[in-house]
Protein backbone atom coordinates (compact mmCIF):
# COMPACT_ATOMS: atom_id res chain seq x y z
CA UNK A 1 0.00 0.00 0.00
CA UNK A 2 1.24 3.46 -0.86
CA UNK A 3 1.44 6.23 1.68
CA UNK A 4 -1.27 8.20 -0.10
CA UNK A 5 -3.58 5.16 0.07
CA UNK A 6 -2.93 4.81 3.77
CA UNK A 7 -3.68 8.51 4.34
CA UNK A 8 -6.86 8.23 2.30
CA UNK A 9 -7.98 5.14 4.30
CA UNK A 10 -7.21 6.94 7.57
CA UNK A 11 -9.30 9.91 6.43
CA UNK A 12 -12.17 7.58 5.47
CA UNK A 13 -12.02 5.80 8.84
CA UNK A 14 -12.03 9.12 10.72
CA UNK A 15 -15.22 10.06 8.86
CA UNK A 16 -16.79 6.69 9.75
CA UNK A 17 -15.87 7.22 13.42
CA UNK A 18 -17.31 10.75 13.31
CA UNK A 19 -20.54 9.41 11.80
CA UNK A 20 -20.73 6.68 14.45
CA UNK A 21 -20.29 9.25 17.22
CA UNK A 22 -23.15 11.29 15.76
CA UNK A 23 -25.34 8.18 15.66
CA UNK A 24 -24.47 7.39 19.30
CA UNK A 25 -25.25 10.97 20.38
CA UNK A 26 -28.61 10.79 18.59
CA UNK A 27 -29.43 7.45 20.24
CA UNK A 28 -28.51 8.84 23.66
CA UNK A 29 -30.78 11.83 23.08
CA UNK A 30 -33.59 9.55 21.91
CA UNK A 31 -33.19 7.40 25.02
CA UNK A 32 -33.31 10.50 27.22
CA UNK A 33 -36.46 11.67 25.41
CA UNK A 34 -38.14 8.27 25.86
CA UNK A 35 -37.33 8.24 29.58
CA UNK A 36 -38.61 11.78 29.96
CA UNK A 37 -41.85 10.97 28.12
CA UNK A 38 -42.25 7.74 30.12
CA UNK A 39 -41.82 9.61 33.38
CA UNK A 40 -44.41 12.20 32.28
CA UNK A 41 -46.86 9.46 31.27
CA UNK A 42 -46.31 7.67 34.57
CA UNK A 43 -46.87 10.89 36.55
CA UNK A 44 -50.07 11.57 34.60
CA UNK A 45 -51.27 8.02 35.13
CA UNK A 46 -50.52 8.19 38.83
CA UNK A 47 -52.41 11.50 39.09
CA UNK A 48 -55.35 10.14 37.13
CA UNK A 49 -55.55 7.05 39.33
CA UNK A 50 -55.03 9.08 42.52
CA UNK A 51 -51.70 7.39 43.23
CA UNK A 52 -49.51 10.48 43.69
CA UNK A 53 -48.18 8.99 46.91
CA UNK A 54 -46.64 5.92 45.24
CA UNK A 55 -43.13 5.37 46.58
CA UNK A 56 -40.42 7.40 44.91
CA UNK A 57 -36.97 5.99 44.29
CA UNK A 58 -33.67 7.79 44.31
CA UNK A 59 -32.97 8.47 40.66
CA UNK A 60 -35.26 7.34 37.89
CA UNK A 61 -38.65 6.06 39.09
CA UNK A 62 -38.98 3.62 36.20
CA UNK A 63 -35.50 2.17 36.82
CA UNK A 64 -36.42 1.76 40.48
CA UNK A 65 -39.63 -0.08 39.65
CA UNK A 66 -37.86 -2.23 37.05
CA UNK A 67 -35.21 -3.08 39.63
CA UNK A 68 -37.92 -4.25 42.03
CA UNK A 69 -39.60 -6.28 39.31
CA UNK A 70 -36.38 -8.19 38.64
CA UNK A 71 -36.70 -9.85 42.04
CA UNK A 72 -39.12 -12.50 43.21
CA UNK A 73 -40.02 -11.03 46.60
CA UNK A 74 -42.02 -12.91 49.23
CA UNK A 75 -42.80 -11.87 52.80
CA UNK A 76 -43.86 -14.60 55.19
CA UNK A 77 -45.42 -13.84 58.54
CA UNK A 78 -46.81 -15.78 61.48
CA UNK A 79 -47.91 -14.26 64.74
CA UNK A 80 -45.16 -11.73 65.53
CA UNK A 81 -42.45 -13.06 63.18
CA UNK A 82 -41.71 -11.99 59.60
CA UNK A 83 -39.29 -13.23 56.97
CA UNK A 84 -38.18 -11.73 53.66
CA UNK A 85 -37.35 -14.07 50.77
CA UNK A 86 -35.73 -12.72 47.63
CA UNK A 87 -35.58 -15.10 44.68
CA UNK A 88 -36.54 -17.96 47.00
CA UNK A 89 -33.81 -17.35 49.59
CA UNK A 90 -34.36 -16.06 53.11
CA UNK A 91 -32.45 -12.79 53.41
CA UNK A 92 -33.77 -11.59 56.78
CA UNK A 93 -36.19 -12.40 59.54
CA UNK A 94 -37.28 -10.25 62.46
CA UNK A 95 -40.23 -9.51 64.71
CA UNK A 96 -41.00 -6.67 62.29
CA UNK A 97 -39.40 -5.87 58.93
CA UNK A 98 -38.90 -2.18 58.26
CA UNK A 99 -39.41 -0.61 54.86
CA UNK A 100 -35.78 0.52 54.98
CA UNK A 101 -34.48 -3.01 55.59
CA UNK A 102 -36.61 -4.37 52.73
CA UNK A 103 -35.36 -1.66 50.36
CA UNK A 104 -31.77 -2.38 51.40
CA UNK A 105 -32.22 -6.09 50.76
CA UNK A 106 -33.64 -5.29 47.30
CA UNK A 107 -30.81 -2.88 46.52
CA UNK A 108 -33.15 0.10 46.16
CA UNK A 109 -31.51 3.39 47.05
CA UNK A 110 -33.48 5.66 49.36
CA UNK A 111 -33.09 8.58 51.74
CA UNK A 112 -34.43 8.26 55.28
CA UNK A 113 -35.87 11.31 57.03
CA UNK A 114 -37.29 11.64 60.51
CA UNK A 115 -40.36 13.85 60.62
CA UNK A 116 -40.75 16.37 63.40
CA UNK A 117 -42.72 14.41 66.02
CA UNK A 118 -44.73 17.35 67.39
CA UNK A 119 -45.57 18.60 63.89
CA UNK A 120 -46.78 15.13 62.87
CA UNK A 121 -48.78 14.69 66.09
CA UNK A 122 -50.51 18.05 65.50
CA UNK A 123 -51.13 17.27 61.85
CA UNK A 124 -52.27 13.67 62.33
CA UNK A 125 -50.84 12.29 59.06
CA UNK A 126 -48.15 12.83 56.46
CA UNK A 127 -48.84 15.27 53.61
CA UNK A 128 -49.22 13.96 50.03
CA UNK A 129 -46.06 15.79 48.88
CA UNK A 130 -42.64 15.14 50.38
CA UNK A 131 -41.70 18.81 50.04
CA UNK A 132 -44.38 19.60 52.66
CA UNK A 133 -42.90 17.27 55.31
CA UNK A 134 -41.35 19.01 58.30
CA UNK A 135 -38.15 17.07 58.97
CA UNK A 136 -36.72 16.79 62.49
CA UNK A 137 -34.29 19.65 63.10
CA UNK A 138 -35.73 21.94 60.38
CA UNK A 139 -36.41 25.48 61.55
C-alpha positions as CSV (number, residue, x, y, z in Angstrom):
1,X,0.0,0.0,0.0
2,X,1.2,3.5,-0.9
3,X,1.4,6.2,1.7
4,X,-1.3,8.2,-0.1
5,X,-3.6,5.2,0.1
6,X,-2.9,4.8,3.8
7,X,-3.7,8.5,4.3
8,X,-6.9,8.2,2.3
9,X,-8.0,5.1,4.3
10,X,-7.2,6.9,7.6
11,X,-9.3,9.9,6.4
12,X,-12.2,7.6,5.5
13,X,-12.0,5.8,8.8
14,X,-12.0,9.1,10.7
15,X,-15.2,10.1,8.9
16,X,-16.8,6.7,9.8
17,X,-15.9,7.2,13.4
18,X,-17.3,10.7,13.3
19,X,-20.5,9.4,11.8
20,X,-20.7,6.7,14.5
21,X,-20.3,9.3,17.2
22,X,-23.2,11.3,15.8
23,X,-25.3,8.2,15.7
24,X,-24.5,7.4,19.3
25,X,-25.2,11.0,20.4
26,X,-28.6,10.8,18.6
27,X,-29.4,7.5,20.2
28,X,-28.5,8.8,23.7
29,X,-30.8,11.8,23.1
30,X,-33.6,9.5,21.9
31,X,-33.2,7.4,25.0
32,X,-33.3,10.5,27.2
33,X,-36.5,11.7,25.4
34,X,-38.1,8.3,25.9
35,X,-37.3,8.2,29.6
36,X,-38.6,11.8,30.0
37,X,-41.9,11.0,28.1
38,X,-42.2,7.7,30.1
39,X,-41.8,9.6,33.4
40,X,-44.4,12.2,32.3
41,X,-46.9,9.5,31.3
42,X,-46.3,7.7,34.6
43,X,-46.9,10.9,36.5
44,X,-50.1,11.6,34.6
45,X,-51.3,8.0,35.1
46,X,-50.5,8.2,38.8
47,X,-52.4,11.5,39.1
48,X,-55.3,10.1,37.1
49,X,-55.5,7.0,39.3
50,X,-55.0,9.1,42.5
51,X,-51.7,7.4,43.2
52,X,-49.5,10.5,43.7
53,X,-48.2,9.0,46.9
54,X,-46.6,5.9,45.2
55,X,-43.1,5.4,46.6
56,X,-40.4,7.4,44.9
57,X,-37.0,6.0,44.3
58,X,-33.7,7.8,44.3
59,X,-33.0,8.5,40.7
60,X,-35.3,7.3,37.9
61,X,-38.7,6.1,39.1
62,X,-39.0,3.6,36.2
63,X,-35.5,2.2,36.8
64,X,-36.4,1.8,40.5
65,X,-39.6,-0.1,39.7
66,X,-37.9,-2.2,37.0
67,X,-35.2,-3.1,39.6
68,X,-37.9,-4.2,42.0
69,X,-39.6,-6.3,39.3
70,X,-36.4,-8.2,38.6
71,X,-36.7,-9.9,42.0
72,X,-39.1,-12.5,43.2
73,X,-40.0,-11.0,46.6
74,X,-42.0,-12.9,49.2
75,X,-42.8,-11.9,52.8
76,X,-43.9,-14.6,55.2
77,X,-45.4,-13.8,58.5
78,X,-46.8,-15.8,61.5
79,X,-47.9,-14.3,64.7
80,X,-45.2,-11.7,65.5
81,X,-42.5,-13.1,63.2
82,X,-41.7,-12.0,59.6
83,X,-39.3,-13.2,57.0
84,X,-38.2,-11.7,53.7
85,X,-37.4,-14.1,50.8
86,X,-35.7,-12.7,47.6
87,X,-35.6,-15.1,44.7
88,X,-36.5,-18.0,47.0
89,X,-33.8,-17.4,49.6
90,X,-34.4,-16.1,53.1
91,X,-32.4,-12.8,53.4
92,X,-33.8,-11.6,56.8
93,X,-36.2,-12.4,59.5
94,X,-37.3,-10.2,62.5
95,X,-40.2,-9.5,64.7
96,X,-41.0,-6.7,62.3
97,X,-39.4,-5.9,58.9
98,X,-38.9,-2.2,58.3
99,X,-39.4,-0.6,54.9
100,X,-35.8,0.5,55.0
101,X,-34.5,-3.0,55.6
102,X,-36.6,-4.4,52.7
103,X,-35.4,-1.7,50.4
104,X,-31.8,-2.4,51.4
105,X,-32.2,-6.1,50.8
106,X,-33.6,-5.3,47.3
107,X,-30.8,-2.9,46.5
108,X,-33.2,0.1,46.2
109,X,-31.5,3.4,47.1
110,X,-33.5,5.7,49.4
111,X,-33.1,8.6,51.7
112,X,-34.4,8.3,55.3
113,X,-35.9,11.3,57.0
114,X,-37.3,11.6,60.5
115,X,-40.4,13.9,60.6
116,X,-40.7,16.4,63.4
117,X,-42.7,14.4,66.0
118,X,-44.7,17.3,67.4
119,X,-45.6,18.6,63.9
120,X,-46.8,15.1,62.9
121,X,-48.8,14.7,66.1
122,X,-50.5,18.0,65.5
123,X,-51.1,17.3,61.9
124,X,-52.3,13.7,62.3
125,X,-50.8,12.3,59.1
126,X,-48.2,12.8,56.5
127,X,-48.8,15.3,53.6
128,X,-49.2,14.0,50.0
129,X,-46.1,15.8,48.9
130,X,-42.6,15.1,50.4
131,X,-41.7,18.8,50.0
132,X,-44.4,19.6,52.7
133,X,-42.9,17.3,55.3
134,X,-41.3,19.0,58.3
135,X,-38.2,17.1,59.0
136,X,-36.7,16.8,62.5
137,X,-34.3,19.6,63.1
138,X,-35.7,21.9,60.4
139,X,-36.4,25.5,61.6
